[in-house]
């Protein structure tokens, strides 16, 4: 898959602009290469040519619909790749399938957010140290486990 294989008309499920598709596809192919789950995610979402990028199921049904793209992005296993690719590549493919169909106002799902780790505490010879927590959860006024 490369930018010359982008269909003239993007499938209706794709919500990002053609310019953004061209730029992001070229960037991903440079980063992840022309084969593997990321390249397959682009190919499958834009043309319907399989196999599916995460589950690696045979696909001969044309361009997938919105629900099918989201189902594949949530596929919990990457074992179809049998250790041939990194978990980051599989996660990028999952993200692409969500991102290509997301509404402009849609918030990135938690499963795609990078966890930011707090720096380790400063070395203390005697006494104690204090730690500041800047964010406990990102919920909109809801506690995550209430």
N, CA, C and O atoms as a GROMACS GRO file, in nm:
protein
  584
    1UNK      N    1   0.086  -0.119   0.000
    1UNK     CA    2   0.000   0.000   0.000
    1UNK      C    3   0.089   0.123   0.000
    1UNK      O    4   0.184   0.131   0.078
    2UNK      N    5   0.059   0.216  -0.087
    2UNK     CA    6   0.126   0.345  -0.085
    2UNK      C    7   0.025   0.451  -0.127
    2UNK      O    8  -0.090   0.420  -0.158
    3UNK      N    9   0.068   0.574  -0.127
    3UNK     CA   10  -0.027   0.683  -0.154
    3UNK      C   11  -0.087   0.676  -0.294
    3UNK      O   12  -0.192   0.735  -0.318
    4UNK      N   13  -0.023   0.606  -0.386
    4UNK     CA   14  -0.079   0.594  -0.520
    4UNK      C   15  -0.195   0.496  -0.526
    4UNK      O   16  -0.268   0.492  -0.625
    5UNK      N   17  -0.213   0.416  -0.420
    5UNK     CA   18  -0.322   0.317  -0.417
    5UNK      C   19  -0.446   0.366  -0.340
    5UNK      O   20  -0.539   0.289  -0.318
    6UNK      N   21  -0.446   0.491  -0.301
    6UNK     CA   22  -0.563   0.546  -0.233
    6UNK      C   23  -0.675   0.560  -0.336
    6UNK      O   24  -0.653   0.619  -0.442
    7UNK      N   25  -0.793   0.506  -0.307
    7UNK     CA   26  -0.901   0.516  -0.406
    7UNK      C   27  -0.938   0.661  -0.435
    7UNK      O   28  -0.921   0.749  -0.351
    8UNK      N   29  -0.987   0.684  -0.555
    8UNK     CA   30  -1.026   0.819  -0.596
    8UNK      C   31  -1.129   0.877  -0.500
    8UNK      O   32  -1.122   0.994  -0.462
    9UNK      N   33  -1.226   0.794  -0.462
    9UNK     CA   34  -1.327   0.836  -0.364
    9UNK      C   35  -1.305   0.752  -0.238
    9UNK      O   36  -1.308   0.629  -0.243
   10UNK      N   37  -1.282   0.819  -0.126
   10UNK     CA   38  -1.264   0.747   0.000
   10UNK      C   39  -1.396   0.682   0.040
   10UNK      O   40  -1.503   0.736   0.013
   11UNK      N   41  -1.388   0.566   0.105
   11UNK     CA   42  -1.511   0.503   0.155
   11UNK      C   43  -1.587   0.599   0.247
   11UNK      O   44  -1.525   0.681   0.314
   12UNK      N   45  -1.720   0.590   0.250
   12UNK     CA   46  -1.799   0.683   0.332
   12UNK      C   47  -1.768   0.675   0.481
   12UNK      O   48  -1.793   0.772   0.554
   13UNK      N   49  -1.714   0.564   0.530
   13UNK     CA   50  -1.682   0.549   0.672
   13UNK      C   51  -1.561   0.633   0.713
   13UNK      O   52  -1.545   0.664   0.831
   14UNK      N   53  -1.478   0.671   0.618
   14UNK     CA   54  -1.356   0.747   0.648
   14UNK      C   55  -1.395   0.892   0.671
   14UNK      O   56  -1.455   0.956   0.584
   15UNK      N   57  -1.361   0.944   0.788
   15UNK     CA   58  -1.404   1.078   0.825
   15UNK      C   59  -1.294   1.183   0.815
   15UNK      O   60  -1.321   1.302   0.830
   16UNK      N   61  -1.171   1.141   0.790
   16UNK     CA   62  -1.061   1.238   0.777
   16UNK      C   63  -1.045   1.277   0.631
   16UNK      O   64  -1.088   1.205   0.541
   17UNK      N   65  -0.983   1.390   0.608
   17UNK     CA   66  -0.969   1.441   0.472
   17UNK      C   67  -0.870   1.359   0.390
   17UNK      O   68  -0.785   1.289   0.445
   18UNK      N   69  -0.882   1.368   0.261
   18UNK     CA   70  -0.790   1.299   0.172
   18UNK      C   71  -0.646   1.346   0.194
   18UNK      O   72  -0.554   1.265   0.194
   19UNK      N   73  -0.628   1.477   0.212
   19UNK     CA   74  -0.493   1.529   0.238
   19UNK      C   75  -0.432   1.467   0.363
   19UNK      O   76  -0.315   1.431   0.365
   20UNK      N   77  -0.513   1.456   0.467
   20UNK     CA   78  -0.465   1.396   0.592
   20UNK      C   79  -0.437   1.247   0.574
   20UNK      O   80  -0.340   1.194   0.630
   21UNK      N   81  -0.520   1.179   0.496
   21UNK     CA   82  -0.496   1.038   0.466
   21UNK      C   83  -0.362   1.023   0.393
   21UNK      O   84  -0.280   0.939   0.431
   22UNK      N   85  -0.339   1.104   0.290
   22UNK     CA   86  -0.215   1.095   0.214
   22UNK      C   87  -0.093   1.120   0.302
   22UNK      O   88   0.004   1.045   0.297
   23UNK      N   89  -0.098   1.225   0.382
   23UNK     CA   90   0.015   1.258   0.469
   23UNK      C   91   0.039   1.148   0.573
   23UNK      O   92   0.152   1.103   0.590
   24UNK      N   93  -0.067   1.106   0.641
   24UNK     CA   94  -0.053   1.007   0.748
   24UNK      C   95  -0.011   0.871   0.694
   24UNK      O   96   0.071   0.802   0.756
   25UNK      N   97  -0.065   0.832   0.581
   25UNK     CA   98  -0.028   0.704   0.520
   25UNK      C   99   0.120   0.705   0.484
   25UNK      O  100   0.192   0.609   0.515
   26UNK      N  101   0.167   0.810   0.419
   26UNK     CA  102   0.309   0.820   0.383
   26UNK      C  103   0.398   0.815   0.508
   26UNK      O  104   0.500   0.748   0.509
   27UNK      N  105   0.358   0.887   0.611
   27UNK     CA  106   0.434   0.888   0.736
   27UNK      C  107   0.438   0.750   0.801
   27UNK      O  108   0.543   0.706   0.847
   28UNK      N  109   0.323   0.682   0.805
   28UNK     CA  110   0.317   0.549   0.866
   28UNK      C  111   0.399   0.448   0.787
   28UNK      O  112   0.465   0.363   0.846
   29UNK      N  113   0.394   0.455   0.655
   29UNK     CA  114   0.472   0.360   0.575
   29UNK      C  115   0.622   0.383   0.593
   29UNK      O  116   0.701   0.289   0.592
   30UNK      N  117   0.660   0.509   0.610
   30UNK     CA  118   0.801   0.538   0.638
   30UNK      C  119   0.842   0.486   0.775
   30UNK      O  120   0.953   0.434   0.792
   31UNK      N  121   0.754   0.498   0.872
   31UNK     CA  122   0.784   0.455   1.008
   31UNK      C  123   0.774   0.305   1.025
   31UNK      O  124   0.863   0.243   1.085
   32UNK      N  125   0.668   0.244   0.973
   32UNK     CA  126   0.639   0.102   1.000
   32UNK      C  127   0.666   0.008   0.881
   32UNK      O  128   0.666  -0.114   0.898
   33UNK      N  129   0.688   0.064   0.764
   33UNK     CA  130   0.715  -0.019   0.648
   33UNK      C  131   0.591  -0.053   0.568
   33UNK      O  132   0.479  -0.027   0.612
   34UNK      N  133   0.610  -0.112   0.448
   34UNK     CA  134   0.499  -0.138   0.356
   34UNK      C  135   0.423  -0.267   0.382
   34UNK      O  136   0.329  -0.299   0.310
   35UNK      N  137   0.461  -0.341   0.484
   35UNK     CA  138   0.387  -0.463   0.519
   35UNK      C  139   0.367  -0.462   0.670
   35UNK      O  140   0.423  -0.377   0.740
   36UNK      N  141   0.290  -0.554   0.719
   36UNK     CA  142   0.262  -0.557   0.862
   36UNK      C  143   0.126  -0.499   0.893
   36UNK      O  144   0.053  -0.459   0.802
   37UNK      N  145   0.090  -0.494   1.021
   37UNK     CA  146  -0.044  -0.453   1.060
   37UNK      C  147  -0.080  -0.310   1.025
   37UNK      O  148  -0.196  -0.282   0.994
   38UNK      N  149   0.015  -0.218   1.030
   38UNK     CA  150  -0.016  -0.078   0.999
   38UNK      C  151  -0.049  -0.063   0.850
   38UNK      O  152  -0.150  -0.002   0.815
   39UNK      N  153   0.034  -0.119   0.764
   39UNK     CA  154   0.007  -0.113   0.620
   39UNK      C  155  -0.124  -0.184   0.587
   39UNK      O  156  -0.202  -0.136   0.504
   40UNK      N  157  -0.149  -0.299   0.652
   40UNK     CA  158  -0.274  -0.370   0.628
   40UNK      C  159  -0.395  -0.290   0.676
   40UNK      O  160  -0.501  -0.294   0.614
   41UNK      N  161  -0.380  -0.217   0.786
   41UNK     CA  162  -0.491  -0.135   0.836
   41UNK      C  163  -0.529  -0.029   0.734
   41UNK      O  164  -0.647  -0.009   0.706
   42UNK      N  165  -0.428   0.037   0.677
   42UNK     CA  166  -0.456   0.136   0.573
   42UNK      C  167  -0.523   0.070   0.452
   42UNK      O  168  -0.626   0.118   0.404
   43UNK      N  169  -0.466  -0.037   0.405
   43UNK     CA  170  -0.518  -0.105   0.286
   43UNK      C  171  -0.660  -0.154   0.308
   43UNK      O  172  -0.747  -0.132   0.223
   44UNK      N  173  -0.684  -0.217   0.420
   44UNK     CA  174  -0.815  -0.274   0.448
   44UNK      C  175  -0.921  -0.165   0.465
   44UNK      O  176  -1.031  -0.176   0.411
   45UNK      N  177  -0.888  -0.060   0.540
   45UNK     CA  178  -0.985   0.047   0.564
   45UNK      C  179  -1.018   0.125   0.437
   45UNK      O  180  -1.132   0.166   0.417
   46UNK      N  181  -0.918   0.145   0.352
   46UNK     CA  182  -0.939   0.228   0.234
   46UNK      C  183  -0.989   0.150   0.113
   46UNK      O  184  -1.062   0.206   0.030
   47UNK      N  185  -0.953   0.024   0.101
   47UNK     CA  186  -0.988  -0.051  -0.020
   47UNK      C  187  -1.070  -0.177   0.006
   47UNK      O  188  -1.133  -0.229  -0.085
   48UNK      N  189  -1.070  -0.225   0.130
   48UNK     CA  190  -1.140  -0.348   0.161
   48UNK      C  191  -1.062  -0.473   0.125
   48UNK      O  192  -1.114  -0.584   0.136
   49UNK      N  193  -0.938  -0.456   0.082
   49UNK     CA  194  -0.855  -0.571   0.050
   49UNK      C  195  -0.796  -0.626   0.178
   49UNK      O  196  -0.736  -0.553   0.257
   50UNK      N  197  -0.812  -0.757   0.199
   50UNK     CA  198  -0.770  -0.820   0.324
   50UNK      C  199  -0.637  -0.887   0.313
   50UNK      O  200  -0.573  -0.884   0.208
   51UNK      N  201  -0.594  -0.948   0.421
   51UNK     CA  202  -0.669  -0.986   0.540
   51UNK      C  203  -0.689  -0.867   0.634
   51UNK      O  204  -0.635  -0.758   0.614
   52UNK      N  205  -0.767  -0.891   0.737
   52UNK     CA  206  -0.787  -0.787   0.837
   52UNK      C  207  -0.655  -0.765   0.909
   52UNK      O  208  -0.579  -0.860   0.927
   53UNK      N  209  -0.627  -0.642   0.953
   53UNK     CA  210  -0.493  -0.610   1.002
   53UNK      C  211  -0.456  -0.661   1.140
   53UNK      O  212  -0.338  -0.685   1.166
   54UNK      N  213  -0.550  -0.679   1.229
   54UNK     CA  214  -0.519  -0.721   1.365
   54UNK      C  215  -0.545  -0.870   1.382
   54UNK      O  216  -0.458  -0.944   1.426
   55UNK      N  217  -0.666  -0.914   1.348
   55UNK     CA  218  -0.703  -1.054   1.366
   55UNK      C  219  -0.651  -1.144   1.253
   55UNK      O  220  -0.644  -1.266   1.269
   56UNK      N  221  -0.614  -1.084   1.141
   56UNK     CA  222  -0.562  -1.154   1.023
   56UNK      C  223  -0.660  -1.255   0.965
   56UNK      O  224  -0.621  -1.361   0.916
   57UNK      N  225  -0.788  -1.221   0.972
   57UNK     CA  226  -0.891  -1.305   0.910
   57UNK      C  227  -0.897  -1.275   0.760
   57UNK      O  228  -0.870  -1.163   0.717
   58UNK      N  229  -0.932  -1.376   0.683
   58UNK     CA  230  -0.953  -1.356   0.540
   58UNK      C  231  -1.069  -1.257   0.523
   58UNK      O  232  -1.165  -1.259   0.600
   59UNK      N  233  -1.058  -1.170   0.424
   59UNK     CA  234  -1.162  -1.070   0.400
   59UNK      C  235  -1.179  -1.054   0.250
   59UNK      O  236  -1.085  -1.022   0.178
   60UNK      N  237  -1.301  -1.076   0.204
   60UNK     CA  238  -1.332  -1.059   0.062
   60UNK      C  239  -1.469  -0.996   0.045
   60UNK      O  240  -1.545  -1.033  -0.045
   61UNK      N  241  -1.499  -0.901   0.131
   61UNK     CA  242  -1.633  -0.842   0.132
   61UNK      C  243  -1.634  -0.695   0.094
   61UNK      O  244  -1.733  -0.627   0.120
   62UNK      N  245  -1.528  -0.645   0.034
   62UNK     CA  246  -1.523  -0.503   0.000
   62UNK      C  247  -1.486  -0.420   0.121
   62UNK      O  248  -1.448  -0.472   0.226
   63UNK      N  249  -1.499  -0.290   0.106
   63UNK     CA  250  -1.462  -0.198   0.213
   63UNK      C  251  -1.546  -0.226   0.338
   63UNK      O  252  -1.668  -0.237   0.329
   64UNK      N  253  -1.482  -0.237   0.453
   64UNK     CA  254  -1.556  -0.263   0.577
   64UNK      C  255  -1.639  -0.143   0.619
   64UNK      O  256  -1.602  -0.028   0.594
   65UNK      N  257  -1.752  -0.171   0.684
   65UNK     CA  258  -1.834  -0.063   0.736
   65UNK      C  259  -1.777  -0.013   0.870
   65UNK      O  260  -1.682  -0.069   0.924
   66UNK      N  261  -1.838   0.092   0.919
   66UNK     CA  262  -1.791   0.156   1.043
   66UNK      C  263  -1.784   0.058   1.159
   66UNK      O  264  -1.683   0.052   1.229
   67UNK      N  265  -1.888  -0.018   1.181
   67UNK     CA  266  -1.892  -0.112   1.293
   67UNK      C  267  -1.783  -0.219   1.281
   67UNK      O  268  -1.723  -0.257   1.381
   68UNK      N  269  -1.757  -0.266   1.161
   68UNK     CA  270  -1.656  -0.368   1.139
   68UNK      C  271  -1.516  -0.312   1.164
   68UNK      O  272  -1.432  -0.380   1.222
   69UNK      N  273  -1.492  -0.189   1.121
   69UNK     CA  274  -1.363  -0.124   1.149
   69UNK      C  275  -1.342  -0.112   1.299
   69UNK      O  276  -1.232  -0.139   1.350
   70UNK      N  277  -1.446  -0.070   1.371
   70UNK     CA  278  -1.433  -0.057   1.516
   70UNK      C  279  -1.416  -0.192   1.584
   70UNK      O  280  -1.338  -0.204   1.678
   71UNK      N  281  -1.487  -0.292   1.537
   71UNK     CA  282  -1.470  -0.427   1.594
   71UNK      C  283  -1.326  -0.475   1.578
   71UNK      O  284  -1.269  -0.530   1.672
   72UNK      N  285  -1.269  -0.454   1.462
   72UNK     CA  286  -1.130  -0.496   1.439
   72UNK      C  287  -1.035  -0.415   1.527
   72UNK      O  288  -0.934  -0.468   1.574
   73UNK      N  289  -1.066  -0.287   1.550
   73UNK     CA  290  -0.978  -0.205   1.635
   73UNK      C  291  -0.981  -0.253   1.780
   73UNK      O  292  -0.887  -0.230   1.856
   74UNK      N  293  -1.090  -0.321   1.818
   74UNK     CA  294  -1.104  -0.371   1.955
   74UNK      C  295  -1.062  -0.518   1.968
   74UNK      O  296  -1.065  -0.572   2.079
   75UNK      N  297  -1.023  -0.582   1.858
   75UNK     CA  298  -0.985  -0.723   1.863
   75UNK      C  299  -0.874  -0.738   1.967
   75UNK      O  300  -0.769  -0.676   1.953
   76UNK      N  301  -0.897  -0.817   2.071
   76UNK     CA  302  -0.805  -0.818   2.185
   76UNK      C  303  -0.675  -0.895   2.164
   76UNK      O  304  -0.585  -0.888   2.247
   77UNK      N  305  -0.665  -0.968   2.055
   77UNK     CA  306  -0.548  -1.052   2.036
   77UNK      C  307  -0.466  -1.004   1.917
   77UNK      O  308  -0.521  -0.951   1.820
   78UNK      N  309  -0.337  -1.023   1.924
   78UNK     CA  310  -0.250  -0.995   1.812
   78UNK      C  311  -0.174  -1.120   1.775
   78UNK      O  312  -0.073  -1.115   1.705
   79UNK      N  313  -0.225  -1.234   1.823
   79UNK     CA  314  -0.152  -1.359   1.806
   79UNK      C  315  -0.148  -1.409   1.662
   79UNK      O  316  -0.069  -1.499   1.631
   80UNK      N  317  -0.229  -1.354   1.576
   80UNK     CA  318  -0.224  -1.392   1.436
   80UNK      C  319  -0.092  -1.354   1.371
   80UNK      O  320  -0.056  -1.407   1.266
   81UNK      N  321  -0.021  -1.263   1.433
   81UNK     CA  322   0.109  -1.221   1.383
   81UNK      C  323   0.222  -1.310   1.435
   81UNK      O  324   0.336  -1.298   1.390
   82UNK      N  325   0.192  -1.396   1.529
   82UNK     CA  326   0.288  -1.495   1.581
   82UNK      C  327   0.424  -1.434   1.616
   82UNK      O  328   0.529  -1.491   1.586
   83UNK      N  329   0.421  -1.319   1.680
   83UNK     CA  330   0.546  -1.257   1.725
   83UNK      C  331   0.629  -1.195   1.614
   83UNK      O  332   0.744  -1.157   1.638
   84UNK      N  333   0.575  -1.183   1.493
   84UNK     CA  334   0.650  -1.128   1.380
   84UNK      C  335   0.656  -0.976   1.382
   84UNK      O  336   0.738  -0.916   1.312
   85UNK      N  337   0.570  -0.913   1.460
   85UNK     CA  338   0.567  -0.767   1.467
   85UNK      C  339   0.559  -0.726   1.614
   85UNK      O  340   0.528  -0.808   1.701
   86UNK      N  341   0.587  -0.601   1.641
   86UNK     CA  342   0.583  -0.552   1.779
   86UNK      C  343   0.440  -0.519   1.821
   86UNK      O  344   0.352  -0.498   1.737
   87UNK      N  345   0.420  -0.515   1.950
   87UNK     CA  346   0.290  -0.475   2.003
   87UNK      C  347   0.256  -0.332   1.964
   87UNK      O  348   0.139  -0.299   1.946
   88UNK      N  349   0.358  -0.245   1.951
   88UNK     CA  350   0.334  -0.107   1.910
   88UNK      C  351   0.274  -0.101   1.769
   88UNK      O  352   0.187  -0.018   1.742
   89UNK      N  353   0.320  -0.189   1.680
   89UNK     CA  354   0.265  -0.190   1.545
   89UNK      C  355   0.118  -0.233   1.546
   89UNK      O  356   0.035  -0.175   1.476
   90UNK      N  357   0.087  -0.334   1.624
   90UNK     CA  358  -0.052  -0.380   1.633
   90UNK      C  359  -0.138  -0.271   1.695
   90UNK      O  360  -0.251  -0.248   1.651
   91UNK      N  361  -0.087  -0.204   1.797
   91UNK     CA  362  -0.162  -0.096   1.861
   91UNK      C  363  -0.183   0.021   1.764
   91UNK      O  364  -0.290   0.083   1.764
   92UNK      N  365  -0.083   0.051   1.682
   92UNK     CA  366  -0.097   0.158   1.582
   92UNK      C  367  -0.206   0.121   1.481
   92UNK      O  368  -0.287   0.206   1.443
   93UNK      N  369  -0.209  -0.005   1.438
   93UNK     CA  370  -0.313  -0.050   1.345
   93UNK      C  371  -0.451  -0.034   1.408
   93UNK      O  372  -0.545   0.012   1.343
   94UNK      N  373  -0.464  -0.072   1.535
   94UNK     CA  374  -0.593  -0.056   1.605
   94UNK      C  375  -0.633   0.091   1.610
   94UNK      O  376  -0.748   0.126   1.582
   95UNK      N  377  -0.537   0.176   1.644
   95UNK     CA  378  -0.565   0.319   1.651
   95UNK      C  379  -0.611   0.372   1.516
   95UNK      O  380  -0.709   0.447   1.509
   96UNK      N  381  -0.543   0.335   1.409
   96UNK     CA  382  -0.581   0.383   1.276
   96UNK      C  383  -0.725   0.348   1.241
   96UNK      O  384  -0.798   0.431   1.188
   97UNK      N  385  -0.764   0.226   1.272
   97UNK     CA  386  -0.901   0.184   1.240
   97UNK      C  387  -1.004   0.268   1.314
   97UNK      O  388  -1.111   0.296   1.261
   98UNK      N  389  -0.971   0.308   1.437
   98UNK     CA  390  -1.061   0.398   1.511
   98UNK      C  391  -1.053   0.538   1.453
   98UNK      O  392  -1.156   0.599   1.422
   99UNK      N  393  -0.932   0.590   1.438
   99UNK     CA  394  -0.908   0.728   1.397
   99UNK      C  395  -0.967   0.760   1.261
   99UNK      O  396  -1.025   0.867   1.242
  100UNK      N  397  -0.954   0.670   1.167
  100UNK     CA  398  -1.005   0.694   1.033
  100UNK      C  399  -1.156   0.712   1.029
  100UNK      O  400  -1.210   0.770   0.935
  101UNK      N  401  -1.226   0.662   1.130
  101UNK     CA  402  -1.372   0.669   1.132
  101UNK      C  403  -1.427   0.757   1.244
  101UNK      O  404  -1.549   0.768   1.261
  102UNK      N  405  -1.339   0.819   1.320
  102UNK     CA  406  -1.384   0.899   1.436
  102UNK      C  407  -1.449   1.030   1.392
  102UNK      O  408  -1.412   1.090   1.290
  103UNK      N  409  -1.546   1.071   1.469
  103UNK     CA  410  -1.607   1.202   1.447
  103UNK      C  411  -1.506   1.310   1.490
  103UNK      O  412  -1.423   1.284   1.576
  104UNK      N  413  -1.513   1.428   1.432
  104UNK     CA  414  -1.417   1.533   1.469
  104UNK      C  415  -1.420   1.570   1.617
  104UNK      O  416  -1.318   1.610   1.673
  105UNK      N  417  -1.535   1.557   1.682
  105UNK     CA  418  -1.546   1.593   1.823
  105UNK      C  419  -1.528   1.474   1.918
  105UNK      O  420  -1.542   1.488   2.039
  106UNK      N  421  -1.496   1.360   1.863
  106UNK     CA  422  -1.484   1.238   1.944
  106UNK      C  423  -1.352   1.237   2.022
  106UNK      O  424  -1.246   1.267   1.967
  107UNK      N  425  -1.362   1.201   2.148
  107UNK     CA  426  -1.243   1.193   2.233
  107UNK      C  427  -1.171   1.060   2.209
  107UNK      O  428  -1.234   0.956   2.188
  108UNK      N  429  -1.039   1.065   2.212
  108UNK     CA  430  -0.959   0.944   2.191
  108UNK      C  431  -0.990   0.846   2.305
  108UNK      O  432  -0.980   0.883   2.422
  109UNK      N  433  -1.026   0.722   2.273
  109UNK     CA  434  -1.054   0.624   2.378
  109UNK      C  435  -0.933   0.600   2.468
  109UNK      O  436  -0.818   0.610   2.424
  110UNK      N  437  -0.959   0.568   2.592
  110UNK     CA  438  -0.852   0.546   2.690
  110UNK      C  439  -0.754   0.439   2.644
  110UNK      O  440  -0.635   0.448   2.676
  111UNK      N  441  -0.801   0.340   2.572
  111UNK     CA  442  -0.709   0.232   2.531
  111UNK      C  443  -0.600   0.281   2.436
  111UNK      O  444  -0.502   0.210   2.415
  112UNK      N  445  -0.615   0.399   2.380
  112UNK     CA  446  -0.514   0.454   2.291
  112UNK      C  447  -0.430   0.565   2.353
  112UNK      O  448  -0.336   0.613   2.290
  113UNK      N  449  -0.463   0.605   2.472
  113UNK     CA  450  -0.386   0.712   2.536
  113UNK      C  451  -0.259   0.655   2.595
  113UNK      O  452  -0.258   0.548   2.655
  114UNK      N  453  -0.154   0.728   2.577
  114UNK     CA  454  -0.028   0.687   2.637
  114UNK      C  455  -0.030   0.721   2.785
  114UNK      O  456  -0.075   0.828   2.825
  115UNK      N  457   0.017   0.628   2.864
  115UNK     CA  458   0.022   0.651   3.009
  115UNK      C  459   0.144   0.735   3.038
  115UNK      O  460   0.256   0.704   2.997
  116UNK      N  461   0.122   0.842   3.111
  116UNK     CA  462   0.234   0.927   3.150
  116UNK      C  463   0.273   0.889   3.291
  116UNK      O  464   0.194   0.899   3.384
  117UNK      N  465   0.395   0.847   3.305
  117UNK     CA  466   0.445   0.809   3.436
  117UNK      C  467   0.505   0.929   3.506
  117UNK      O  468   0.574   1.011   3.444
  118UNK      N  469   0.479   0.939   3.633
  118UNK     CA  470   0.539   1.046   3.712
  118UNK      C  471   0.687   1.016   3.730
  118UNK      O  472   0.727   0.900   3.735
  119UNK      N  473   0.768   1.119   3.738
  119UNK     CA  474   0.910   1.095   3.761
  119UNK      C  475   0.930   1.031   3.898
  119UNK      O  476   0.850   1.050   3.989
  120UNK      N  477   1.036   0.956   3.911
  120UNK     CA  478   1.066   0.893   4.039
  120UNK      C  479   1.093   0.997   4.145
  120UNK      O  480   1.129   1.111   4.113
  121UNK      N  481   1.076   0.961   4.270
  121UNK     CA  482   1.101   1.060   4.377
  121UNK      C  483   1.248   1.095   4.384
  121UNK      O  484   1.336   1.015   4.351
  122UNK      N  485   1.273   1.216   4.426
  122UNK     CA  486   1.411   1.261   4.443
  122UNK      C  487   1.475   1.183   4.556
  122UNK      O  488   1.408   1.142   4.651
  123UNK      N  489   1.603   1.162   4.546
  123UNK     CA  490   1.674   1.091   4.653
  123UNK      C  491   1.670   1.174   4.780
  123UNK      O  492   1.693   1.295   4.778
  124UNK      N  493   1.642   1.108   4.889
  124UNK     CA  494   1.634   1.176   5.018
  124UNK      C  495   1.723   1.101   5.116
  124UNK      O  496   1.710   0.980   5.132
  125UNK      N  497   1.812   1.173   5.180
  125UNK     CA  498   1.903   1.110   5.276
  125UNK      C  499   1.832   1.085   5.408
  125UNK      O  500   1.840   0.975   5.463
  126UNK      N  501   1.765   1.186   5.459
  126UNK     CA  502   1.694   1.173   5.586
  126UNK      C  503   1.558   1.239   5.572
  126UNK      O  504   1.538   1.326   5.487
  127UNK      N  505   1.468   1.197   5.652
  127UNK     CA  506   1.337   1.260   5.652
  127UNK      C  507   1.245   1.197   5.549
  127UNK      O  508   1.252   1.077   5.521
  128UNK      N  509   1.161   1.280   5.495
  128UNK     CA  510   1.062   1.228   5.401
  128UNK      C  511   1.062   1.312   5.275
  128UNK      O  512   1.128   1.416   5.267
  129UNK      N  513   0.989   1.264   5.179
  129UNK     CA  514   0.974   1.338   5.055
  129UNK      C  515   0.825   1.353   5.029
  129UNK      O  516   0.744   1.274   5.078
  130UNK      N  517   0.789   1.452   4.954
  130UNK     CA  518   0.647   1.469   4.920
  130UNK      C  519   0.629   1.444   4.771
  130UNK      O  520   0.720   1.468   4.691
  131UNK      N  521   0.512   1.397   4.738
  131UNK     CA  522   0.479   1.369   4.599
  131UNK      C  523   0.352   1.445   4.567
  131UNK      O  524   0.257   1.446   4.645
  132UNK      N  525   0.351   1.510   4.452
  132UNK     CA  526   0.232   1.581   4.407
  132UNK      C  527   0.167   1.500   4.296
  132UNK      O  528   0.232   1.460   4.200
  133UNK      N  529   0.039   1.476   4.310
  133UNK     CA  530  -0.037   1.409   4.206
  133UNK      C  531  -0.111   1.516   4.130
  133UNK      O  532  -0.191   1.592   4.185
  134UNK      N  533  -0.082   1.523   3.999
  134UNK     CA  534  -0.144   1.629   3.920
  134UNK      C  535  -0.275   1.586   3.857
  134UNK      O  536  -0.359   1.671   3.827
  135UNK      N  537  -0.295   1.456   3.836
  135UNK     CA  538  -0.420   1.408   3.781
  135UNK      C  539  -0.443   1.266   3.830
  135UNK      O  540  -0.356   1.180   3.817
  136UNK      N  541  -0.559   1.244   3.887
  136UNK     CA  542  -0.590   1.112   3.938
  136UNK      C  543  -0.659   1.031   3.829
  136UNK      O  544  -0.628   0.913   3.811
  137UNK      N  545  -0.752   1.091   3.759
  137UNK     CA  546  -0.823   1.024   3.651
  137UNK      C  547  -0.874   1.130   3.556
  137UNK      O  548  -0.884   1.248   3.591
  138UNK      N  549  -0.904   1.088   3.438
  138UNK     CA  550  -0.950   1.183   3.337
  138UNK      C  551  -1.100   1.185   3.320
  138UNK      O  552  -1.150   1.238   3.220
  139UNK      N  553  -1.172   1.128   3.414
  139UNK     CA  554  -1.317   1.121   3.401
  139UNK      C  555  -1.381   1.257   3.407
  139UNK      O  556  -1.327   1.349   3.468
  140UNK      N  557  -1.493   1.269   3.346
  140UNK     CA  558  -1.565   1.396   3.343
  140UNK      C  559  -1.653   1.406   3.467
  140UNK      O  560  -1.775   1.393   3.460
  141UNK      N  561  -1.589   1.428   3.580
  141UNK     CA  562  -1.663   1.442   3.704
  141UNK      C  563  -1.701   1.309   3.766
  141UNK      O  564  -1.766   1.306   3.871
  142UNK      N  565  -1.660   1.198   3.705
  142UNK     CA  566  -1.693   1.067   3.759
  142UNK      C  567  -1.567   1.004   3.813
  142UNK      O  568  -1.458   1.023   3.758
  143UNK      N  569  -1.581   0.932   3.919
  143UNK     CA  570  -1.469   0.855   3.970
  143UNK      C  571  -1.464   0.724   3.893
  143UNK      O  572  -1.569   0.667   3.864
  144UNK      N  573  -1.345   0.675   3.858
  144UNK     CA  574  -1.338   0.558   3.772
  144UNK      C  575  -1.391   0.430   3.834
  144UNK      O  576  -1.434   0.342   3.760
  145UNK      N  577  -1.390   0.415   3.966
  145UNK     CA  578  -1.433   0.289   4.027
  145UNK      C  579  -1.538   0.312   4.133
  145UNK      O  580  -1.536   0.246   4.237
  146UNK      N  581  -1.629   0.403   4.110
  146UNK     CA  582  -1.731   0.428   4.212
  146UNK      C  583  -1.854   0.346   4.186
  146UNK      O  584  -1.951   0.355   4.262
   0.00000   0.00000   0.00000
